[in-house]
Amino acid sequence: MSAHPYTRAMQIQDNVTEKVTRQAPTRSRPRLPSEFETWFVEHQSSVYRYVRFRVATREAAEDVTSDVFMKALRSFERYDASRASPKTWLLRIARNAVTDHLRALKRRGSLHVSLDRIPDLVANVPSAEERVIKQERIQRLLNGTQTLRKGDQEILSLRYGSGLQNSEIAEHLGVSDNAVAVRLHRALKRLQDVVRDPDLARTQDHEA
Amino acid sequence: MKHRLDHPGLDALVLPDDLKSLDAELSSIRYEERPSFGPELEGELAKAWLTRTPAQRPWARRLAVAAVIALLLVGTTVPSARASLVRFIGTLQTEEVAPVEGPEVTVPAEAAPQPVDSSDAIVELRPPVIAEVVPVEVPTPPIEVPVEWPAPTLPVLVDREEAEASIREAYPLDLQRAGVGGSVRVLLWIDPRGSVDNVNLDEGSGVPALDRAALLVAPSFRFRPASRRGQSVGTWVEFDVIFQPMAQQFGQIAGVGDGAASDPNIFDPSVGAAWRGTVDAAAPVGRETSELLATAIDDDEVIARLGPVESMLVGEPPPGVGPTQWRSDVSAVLEDAMERNPDNPAPLLALARIRRRQGLKGEARALFERGLQRAVRSDSRVSPSLFADLHYERGLLIKEGWQASNGLGRVRADALDLAACPQAASSGGSEDGYASADRLIAWNYLCPAELDEIFSTGFEPSYNSGPANLDVMTASFRTAIAAHPVHVGANVEVLLALSEQGRWEEVLEASERFARASNRHPYGLLLGGLALQRLSRPEEARDRFTLAMLGLPAHEVNALKDLRFVLDRSQLAEYRRTTGVQRRNWEDRFWAPLDPILSTAVNERAIEHLARAAHARLRYGDVQSDASEVLIRYGEPNRLRVVGELGGPRTEFWNYGTGPHVTFTGLGPTPATELTQEGRAYVNDLRDVFVHRYGTDARDPVPLAVEFEAHEGTGLQVQMRVDVPDEFEVEEQRLLELGVFLLDASGALVSSTVIETPAVEGPVSLEASVSAEIATVVVELFDPASGRVAVFRDAVPPPSDGLEPY
């Protein structure tokens, strides 16, 4: 009698034991320049979330984030504090890196996000079933976002990805706080329209 | 690492109400960054910083320029050096300048590389069979570090028994009693004191009450904290909280609630009435459920326009109505009904079925689960069958997803390069270092033995969905049965799951409970028959199948008995020309000469055929499907391999040892296992090579050598010496059955003797007393383990005076 795949997993016993999936095996590590290390500690999450909001998967977000900090490290000695805060500077590098990533992706195929690729994006919900429902909604929102024009995508990512305040967004984009509020409002409106009527997305996509 | 966004400055933005909710929704998205990503990236950056080329180091360039200037100054002011400088400049004019090397990098002790923060480690508490240690690849620093720190340690549960006791205490009693269990994965932050400081649900069990119980009990666990450089530090830990019902094993759940004092003749086909209901695994739409849905919709005009409520409940349009538009219209009605009736699960059940038919499985599962939540909230108004349906269909969706991913893997292309199959050399290529499905299929057809070897060395599992989904699936079926003991689909799923594991005693017991509780449901009887056949009780199996077929509609009986898969081409042509009684007679004539053990009252092969057909019917949903055909012809494959990637098409390789090797390719995320055109052609061709396989043997029994010595006594005493044939595996612990059957001139059995004998080489002796009426003697050697049979059959000579050796 052969072991059907069904069988193999059914035979796994329900015992409890410890499993170490990741260890910290090394006793030492090299150091970054202290200033850059501070930037990294302070802004890494912000950059990651900005990127994650705009790319389809966690893996892609990690790749792009790595790319951002590698580029930043290579040129951080040329950084000019009088022109932008470190966060703004890093987010600008991130914007370009995301643009490059999406361009490469567009050459290869679809930008759509499928449900099984967004397990890391969830709302704070208590149960597994609500989590599934929420993920499907997030999937729709993210797919909707992908169809908006670039400016809208950028401002939504800065707000809902990085969690920047209006003034920070204004600094990043080089516009007034008021202009940020207006642009956000318009971007949200367009996202809502797209989520309600996916056909509109195709039109917008075409226009873009 | 989890982030929840706060937007302190954004409230200034005045948004209309509808956009406010979108704003809130987008703001509520939580990002689960992989905990070790930050530290890993930091390590990579630091390594890149240390190993950067001199061109990337401005201070190195500055240092080199300063050195040259200093050299020039010294060269121009010191006379002896000036001459050297002139010579040096002379060489510059003719030779290339060697690049200036950057100074050696040294790291002072106080800036020595630090241990990677052990807070990026995740300790997972898992079953031992999958336990493994996977170290993170951390870039090795290019320098030796003089300072050594104690290795970081990870949190350890201080008292496992105490934790298990807490879990048992937190396990809701009603769920324990109902046999509902599951596994909940939580993510715990273990602070430097070893206390659980933060608990997050990582992967739910599908049963909200269990998820809540896990979240409540987790803070009570005590750990020895992680340490780094000898200091206690906080860290994240993954922990599986497993709720296992104490008394109830999986197999004991089927048919719970059967009456112990039920009819003692329940399995006797000659007594009592057969099943008279519908036999679909999908339960018929209950009246209560229809009423609940009609109440929720609360619009007679809509119901009249879109068809009966029963159609909506099964997600199929009334006859003559196009399904696409109908499903879209009904969806809108159901969504509206859901909103207006927050405690009524019926619209969710109906909408979930529509979504499943539309292929939106994730959404369907979520709807079933929301339906369950509603059903729990208002259980007094919800019938047990509706509750069971919700659980059962949710379980089916989980099972489908799990089956489409479980056992998946790929074969390394270099493993094929090491073997030779010249015929398949030009077929298909490799993808990312792995052999393409086309290439493997070519090998499977052309060089199956080599491919089998390749699988054993080059197969890499690519995905293991783990037991978590299985727990949820099991919990779903259990709960369905607990709520509604005669739920056909859930009972069949439990019985099939046990069958796949070869737990035949349990299948038999559970199928009998189900058949009793349901008053002879045919599916319970079929699975009971299958178990009896596997337990080498063919006569009882025959009775069970007979009883099952009495309750099945005629077309299902015909399908089970159908022989077309096990006939050669000429037999098939003949068989197809028969109908009705003629066909039944043809089937009897077909089986008669194939009876492996003539002396028994049943034809074991005919029963084996029914057992396979019943298994195929319930496993694949249709006896006529391609997978059923292969299963009926050849039985369970010796080995089954699945090649593919998650979400992509799968290829299943069914391997039967010495052959045949059947490939099902391009399989999608559904349980359907159908052959491609090429696969179909191959299976058709197999008809000439392997018409069928029963047990591990070919059709004909092994001939048996028997020596007789006859002695006159009260009658004729016959002494027999039987040689165990080479084909029987010799193994002293195994017992073979050796039988002598004495038949009269009409072929009827007059007497028989069966003894058990160890499977060892050499002759076995036994005696029989042959009276005058005996015309034929049959000696049969049977291996119950493999199903092999060796037979001797001959006429008894009339007693003679000479008592010659027979």
Interface residues (C-beta under 8 A of the other chain):
Chain A: M1 S2 A3 H4 P5 Y6 T7 R8 A9 M10 Q11 I12 Q13 D14 N15 V16 T17 E18 K19 V20 T21 R22 Q23 A24 P25 T26 R27 S28 R29 P30 R31 L32 P33 F36 E37 F40 Q44 S45 Y48 R49 R52 R58 E62 T65 S66 F69 M70 L73 R74 E77 S114 L115 D116 P119 D120 L121 V122 A123 N124 P126 S127 A128 E129 R131 V132 I133 Q135 E136 R137 I138 L141 L156 R159 Y160 G163 Q165 N166 S167 A181 L184 H185 L188 K189 L191 Q192 V195
Chain B: M1 H3 R4 L5 D6 H7 P8 G9 L10 A12 L13 L15 D18 L19 L22 D23 E25 L26 S27 S28 I29 R30 Y31 E32 E33 R34 S36 F37 G38 L41 E42 G43 E44 L45 A46 K47 A48 W49 L50 R52 Q56 P58 V107 A111 A112 P113 Q114 P115 V116 D117 S118 D120 A121 I122 V123 E124 L125 R126 P127 P128 V129 I130 A131 E132 V133 V134 P135 V136 V138 P139 T140 P141 I143 V145 V147 E148 W149 A151 P152 L154 V156 L157 R160 E164 S183 L201 E203 G204 S205 G206 P208 D211 R212 L215 R228 E238 D240 I242 Q244 G362 E363 R365 A366 E369 R370 L372 Q373 W402 Q403 N406 G407 S465 G466 P467 L470 D471 A497 E500 Q501 G502 E636 P637 N638 R639 L640 V642 L646 G647 N655
